[in-house]
């Protein structure tokens, strides 16, 4: 760990790694699979699919839930890294500017979609929010509504993740203003302890899976590990060989699969052992995928495993916020437009492909016409340059 952040964090250098945008798209795609691919092998065997393939497809759907761990880790890493740079170069963290940046990045799409979903419930059967749930999501506490009441029957239910991230943004910048690097590591360690104690308490009382999963304290593992990575890496990408990156990719995905399919932390009834072990395994998997992906593109001898010059995936990562917000709506639209009276695997995956295409179109429109004007305004409050265009 460097004792002088300025030694490795140049004030004149933009901190942007497009490969992390690719990883962000991968995180979204995992969540998309979780919501679009059934987790019961019987669903596929009823279509005539071989039992081994049916089990593999069900496992893929279960594993996809942990794309949210990648989102949390990426967000905490990037926020912490940028705020460390800001404090090192300017002597302080500008809280007002930080909150304005977050508002301009998150709120326009979030509240526009919330308003759309509220109107949608009046003319789409099965869509219902209710004013109490709507108020909870409006106050960016939708995850706590899920914890105490349950998931709303609405396309807004994935926004619980946004609530957790916004709660992190609310307390973390103020917390880290005066903390040294050692203090940041101590704070992250306390988060890991709080997450473990919360999970033990809830699981020992046989709490339902959804009430554990959406709890802000339960999900602190990935957030804390993102903070630790920001401190220990000190702005540098790890120097790893292609073999090491391949091993990390395989190990990371294996950890996510173990959390979903062996510890089964997304399935009731839960046990304390499964919960206490499964969540850390998923968080470690997110760290492994991050380390496998994060590379120094300016070093021509270390191109990494993925062709980062492939701009399509970088772009999809840039619009991943919109992809995440719109994907359940896209799946619903696809259900209406793709006739599934033919019970076949090809027809089922056609529905998913159409939904993904719809999500990309909606997210692209949102990014261009709704989000970009606010992202342009956001640059006025940016002290440390990061992703071009916001």
C-alpha positions, 0 to 999 in steps of 0.5 A: 500500500502506498503511503503517498497517493500522489505517487501513483495517482496523477492529478493530470490523468483521467481515471478511466478503464473501459474494460470495467465498462465491459465488466459492468455489462457482464454484471447486467447480463448475469442479472438478465439471465437470472430474471429470464432463465428459469431456475427449475430443471423440470421446466426444461425437461418438460420441453424434452431437454436432456437432464444434464443440459436442463440442470446446467441451464437452471444453474446458469439462471440461479448464478445470474443473481450475483451480477448485483455483487459485481455492480456493488463492488464496481460502484464502491471501488470507483467511488472510493478511488475517485474520492481518494484522488480528489482528497489527495489533489485538493485536500478535501472531499467536496460533498456538495459536488459529489451529491450533485454528481450522483443526483445528475447520474442516477435520479433522471432515469430512476424517477422517470422510470418510477413515474412511468411504472406508476402510470403503467399500473393503470392500464397493464394487468398485473402491475401494481405498486401502491402508494406506500411502496411507491413512496418507499421507492421514491425515497430511495428505500425500496429495498427496505420495503421489500425487506419488511413487506415484499417485492411489489408486483411491478417492473420497478422491483429491480430498483432495490439495488439502486436504493442500496447504492444510493444509501452507500453514497449517502454515508460513505463520502462523509465517512471517508473525508478524514480517514487515512488509508488504514482507516478506510481498511478498518471501516471496510473491515467493520462493514464485513463484520456487520454483514456477517452479524446481520446474516447470522441474526436473520438466518438464525431466526429463519428469515425469508430469503427475500428479506435477507437478500434485499437488506442493505447490511447483508449486501455490505460484503461486495461494497467493503471489498470494493473499498479494500481494492481501491486502497490496496491497488492504489490506482494501479491495475494488477500485473497478471499474466493471461494464465492468471487472468484465466484462472481468476475468471474461472474461479470467479464464475465458479464462486458465483455458481457455488453461491447460487447452486451449492449454498443456494442462498436465493432459495428458501428455506435457508440455514445459518451455515448456507447464508454465512458461507454463501454470501462471502463466496459470492463476494470473493467471486466478484473480486476475482472477476474484477481482478481478472478484468482490470488491466492497464490498457496503456501497456501494449504488452498486457492486452488482457484476455478480452478485446477491449477495443471492441467498442460495442461492449464498452458502449453496452457497459456505458448504458448498463444502468439503463439496461438494468432499469429497463430489462424487466419491462423488456421481458414483459414486452417480449412475452406479449410479442413473441408467441410461446404456444410452441413449447420449445427451447428455441422459442423460449430463447427467442423470447429472451433474445427479443427482450435483450434487444428491446432493453438495448434499444430502450437504454440507448434512447434513454442514454442519448435523450434523457441521461446525456444532458444531465451527464454533460451538466455533471461535468461542471461538478467533477473534480477528478476526470473519469469516464468520458461523457459521464 
